[in-house]
Amino acid sequence: MEKVSKKSKISVEEAEVHYQSSKENYKIEGAESHLAYYREKYPEHYVVLSQNV
């Protein structure tokens, strides 16, 4: 997994919008959840969201 800097370049709002748009285009492949997919594909956005839940 890639290293993610602690100082994010995106806001929580941008990360949330990005997550929702990604979810709309997500196609289920096997048992992988969208959250697991998102964490792997967009680690910087995921960190921002997970730190602000």
Secondary structure, DSSP 8 states (H G I E B T S, - for coil): -----SS-SS-HHHHHHHHHHHHHH----TT--HHHHHHHH-HHHHHHHHHT-
